[in-house]
């Protein structure tokens, strides 16, 4: 499945494992065993790089994603935050579906009945999946 791309999609994901390797004393992430056991309805925090019109560099935001399903290398999730860096649009906002790998996860949180219901509901902004 295609990963989000800054040029094509206007946003992409930061590699949390790389960030942790570069700053191991200050950039702590959950161990792989914990990042690997998330289930639909659980939350993963990811770092997003978001293109902002008129800005030379992308904005960087940490936001929560609700796990919708597991994949061989990670998950399909749905954005559960509103980005501050951009105005609301129909391509990237709360409800945007996205694939991500274990390496992107910087924090985890267990879900509840409400987040599980959201994970099972139709996604407002679906990811372009291959047929």
C-alpha positions in Angstrom: 0.0 0.0 0.0 1.3 3.4 -0.9 2.6 5.6 2.0 1.6 9.2 2.3 3.8 11.5 0.3 4.5 15.2 1.0 4.5 16.2 -2.7 1.5 14.1 -3.8 -0.7 14.3 -0.6 0.5 17.5 1.0 1.6 15.6 4.1 3.7 12.6 5.2 4.8 10.8 8.3 8.0 11.2 10.3 9.9 8.1 11.2 9.7 7.9 15.0 12.3 5.1 15.3 14.8 7.3 13.4 14.0 10.2 15.7 14.6 8.0 18.7 17.9 6.7 17.4 19.1 10.3 16.7 18.1 11.6 20.2 17.8 8.5 22.5 17.9 10.5 25.7 15.1 12.9 24.8 13.0 11.2 22.1 11.5 8.2 23.7 9.1 5.9 22.0 7.3 2.7 23.2 9.2 -0.5 22.5 8.3 -2.5 19.4 6.4 -5.1 21.3 3.9 -2.5 22.6 3.6 -0.8 19.1 2.9 -4.2 17.6 -0.1 -5.2 19.8 -2.5 -2.4 19.0 -6.1 -3.3 18.1 -8.9 -1.5 16.4 -10.1 1.3 18.6 -6.6 1.9 20.2 -4.7 5.1 19.6 -1.3 5.7 18.1 0.4 9.1 18.1 2.3 10.0 14.9 4.4 12.9 13.7 3.0 14.6 10.6 4.9 16.8 8.2 2.3 19.1 6.5 2.8 21.3 3.6 1.6 24.9 4.3 0.9 27.2 1.4 3.5 30.0 1.2 5.9 28.4 3.7 9.3 27.0 2.7 9.3 24.1 5.2 6.4 21.8 6.2 4.7 22.3 9.5 5.2 19.5 12.0 2.4 18.3 14.3 2.0 15.3 16.6 -1.5 13.9 16.4 -3.5 10.9 17.5 -4.8 8.3 15.0 -7.4 5.7 15.8 -6.4 2.2 14.7 -8.9 0.8 12.2 -7.1 -2.4 11.1 -3.8 -4.2 11.2 -1.6 -4.7 8.2 1.5 -6.9 7.7 3.8 -4.0 8.5 1.6 -1.8 10.7 -1.9 -0.4 10.6 -4.6 1.5 8.8 -5.7 4.4 11.0 -8.0 7.4 11.0 -6.8 10.9 12.1 -8.5 11.9 15.4 -7.1 15.4 15.7 -7.5 18.6 13.8 -4.2 20.0 12.5 -3.4 23.5 13.6 -1.1 24.3 10.7 -3.6 24.2 7.9 -7.1 25.3 7.2 -9.9 22.7 7.1 -10.1 21.0 3.8 -11.5 17.8 2.2 -8.2 16.0 1.8 -6.6 16.0 5.3 -8.6 16.6 8.4 -10.3 14.7 11.2 -11.4 11.3 9.8 -8.6 11.0 7.2 -7.7 7.4 6.8 -4.0 6.5 6.4 -1.6 3.6 6.4 1.4 3.7 8.7 4.1 1.4 10.0 5.3 0.5 13.5 8.3 2.9 13.0 6.0 5.9 12.8 4.4 5.4 16.2 5.7 7.6 19.0 3.1 7.0 21.7 0.2 4.6 22.3 -3.0 4.7 24.3 -5.7 2.1 24.8 -9.0 2.8 23.2 -12.5 2.6 24.6 -16.0 1.8 23.4 -16.3 5.2 21.7 -13.0 4.9 19.8 -13.9 1.3 18.8 -17.2 2.5 17.4 -15.3 5.2 15.3 -12.9 2.6 14.1 -15.7 0.4 12.8 -17.8 3.3 11.2 -17.4 4.3 7.6 -14.3 6.5 7.2 -15.1 10.2 6.2 -11.9 10.6 4.1 -10.8 7.2 2.8 -7.2 6.4 1.7 -6.8 5.5 -1.9 -6.3 1.7 -1.7 -5.2 -0.4 -4.6 -7.9 -2.7 -6.0 
